[in-house]
Structure formats: C-alpha cells, structure tokens
Amino acid sequence: MKITALPYYTLLLIIAGLFITPVHAAPFAYIPNEKSGSISIIDTSTQKVVDTITTGGAPRGIVVSQDGKLLYVSDRSANGLVVIDLASQKIAMRIPLGESPEGVSISPDGRWVVAAIELTNRVAFIDTAAQRLDFSIKTAGKNPEHAEFSPDGRWLLVSAEEADSVDVIDVATRQQIKSITVGARPRGIGFLPNGSQAYVACELPGVVYVIDMATQAVVKTIKAGNFANGVAAAPNGKQVFISNGRDASVSAIDVASQQITATIPVGNRPWGLAVTPDGSRVYVANGRSNSVSVIHAETHQTVVTIPVGEAPWGVVIH
C-alpha cells in the first residue's frame, strides 16, 4: 500500500489544531425554586431550561464554586446548606447551619461560602476545602437576610430584615466592627467591581443607599420602586440593576450620574437578579410569576421570559 506524505502546511495546521483552546459554551443561569424544591438550569445561549435538579426542601440563596463544579444552596426548611455536584447533578452533601438560612455569598478567593442565618442572627462561614461549617459571627441586625463580600474579600456587608442598618464584618479579624445606617428593611447588596461603592436596596422606603467603602458612609440615596429588593452590578461598573418587588419592575441606575435611567417591566414579585459575565443580559427571578425575565442591559428591554419552577428566589450565572 502506498502512503502519501501530507504537505508540510497541512501538518502545521493539524499540529496547531491540537493546541487551540476549545470555545467554551455560553454560561448557565441557576435558579433556586423555593416552593418546588428544585434548581432550574438555563442555557444562556438558547434561553431555555435544559435541566432541573431536585433538591427538596426550600432552596433560596445560591452560589457556584470558583471552578464551576459545585453549587451551594441554602435550604430554609432543612436549616442547612445543600452542596450539589454539577457533573452528576446530584446532592453531594448537606451541611447543617442553623435555623432559616437565606442569602449566601462566596469569597473572591473561593475559600469561604457564607450564609445569613435568620433566626440566630449570625453569619455562618463554611470552609470550602473541608466542606464544613468553620465558625459564625453574630450580627447587630436582627433577622439577617443577605451577606456579600467586597471584591477584595476584606469586608462582608450584612443586611437584616428587622433593621435600618447594614453590618460591616472585618473578614480577617472575624468581627462585626460597624453598622451603617440606611433605610428600613435593607435587602439586596451589590458592590461595584472595583469595590469603591456598595449599593443597598431598602425595601420599605423603596430607596437604594450608596455606600462609599473608603469611609464606610452613605454618600447618596436613590429613589427606586416599591419594595426595592435585589441588587446586581454590571461587570463594567457602569450600571447597577435593582428589582422592585411590588412594582414588577427593574430599575437601571447609571453609576456616573447616580440616576435611574430606565424602569423595565418584568414578572410579578421580582427578587434576586444577576448579570451575565459579558454584561449583555440581566436575569431576574420573578417569585410570583414562576419565571425568569431576561433583560438586554443596553436597550433596557425584556427580550424573553422563561418559565421555571414555583417561587424562584434568585439567580447565579456561571
């Protein structure tokens, strides 16, 4: 049998192809459905639910591990954290936390997952290497709901349902060092990517408080909609999005002017929301419409509404 030698340039193309980095698929949006006891997985390229993971209980807060292999989900009814292996889409373990865990966050270095524990007025720190509860910190605010790390991992801001302030926790010293007065019933917290400012949505007055992190003081208040709740900052730091629970809308804040530039209709009772890594879309969980609204971040138009489970609580995108 005669073997024909391949041309030199063909060999080069084949060799080069071996080292080409494969194109990654579009990120997925993960939606905890509190009343369905499930996680809906949305492919952001097709805008369709491609899978559903059954967790049982009442899943609420949700984050993804840095390597994208694990989901950490607070389960209010089971008083714990559910750890889901995304390769198998099975529950890998459950970590006991305390009564009624709610919002969760992951530190920038991936070392800690924290959960706000409502009934014990504490923030629990879970060691992601050991996959266990390491310690907890008492909060001044009663009924803590959300806890968010600053982008540098130095600070943790905690909002509480029965408070008019945000607690500041020094992560290194593991102490609550200050409370910053804001409006009644603070909810969602979002940092600009450079960490210079934090935005806090206060539900009862429908006002967003802008905190300067260098001075840890409020420098601006912005009137949003009724029952302002979720907060998500765009990756480029130019916009911040606020969900307004009673108005069934999302407010877009221009960071440069600190003004609301658009109010976008979405489903009923929007709660958690998240922006895609490329900054092009905003995903909003509509708790009483059992859907997720997808907003074009620049045109401020809802481009699609995606049915999910019952009472979707939040969104994380990875």
Protein Blocks (a to p, Z undefined) as FASTA:
>chain_A
ZZddddfklmmmmmmmmmpccdddddddddddfklopacdddfklopafbdcdebhjdfb
dcddfkopaccdddfklopacdddfklopafbdcdfbghiabdcddfklmaccdddfklo
paddddfklopafbdcddfbghifbdcddfklmaccdddfkbcbdcdddfklopafbdcd
ddehiabdcddfklmaccdddfklopacdddfklopafbdcdddehiabdcddfklpacc
dddfklopaddddfklopafbdcdddehiabddddfklpaccdddfklopacdddfklop
afbdcdddehifbdcdZZ
